[in-house]
Structure formats: structure tokens, C-alpha cells
């Protein structure tokens, strides 16, 4: 069974016992291997905050994966597949 979340995806972190210490939105930085039957993730608080390693059960989806910058397209100045100069 593969990881449930992808690198670049925004997730909501919460403590497994229901407490919300450090709870909030995080971005998946790296997928970690399975440990004791559960996948883990290296995450960073949205906005460049704290980083931590968390178990999959401590996360909920909060948005789709964000493609790497090299795969994002800049549509400004492109019309019908042709680029034009904007002055």
C-alpha cells in the first residue's frame, strides 16, 4: 500500500490522542519509510515554521499536491500557445 499523501501536499496535523499541540497546516517535505506498520512523513509548518516527523494517522488532507517549481507554468504573456511581449 502506498503513502496516502504526496510531497508538496498541504495537510492538517493533529496529535493522535486528540490533543492539538502544534496542530495546524503543514506541507509534506519528504515521504519516510514505513515504521511499525505505518508510514511517516517529514513536514514543515506552512509559512516556513517548525519541522517535525509525524505518522500518517496524525494527518488529514488539506489540499492537493503542489508541483515542483520546474513543472509550474507561467501563463502571463501567453495567448493561444504564442507568447507576446507585455509593455
Secondary structure, DSSP 8 states (H G I E B T S, - for coil): ---SS-TT-EEEE--TTS--TT-EEEEEEEEEEEETTEEEEEEEETTT--EEEEEGGGEEE-S-----GGG----TTEETTEE----
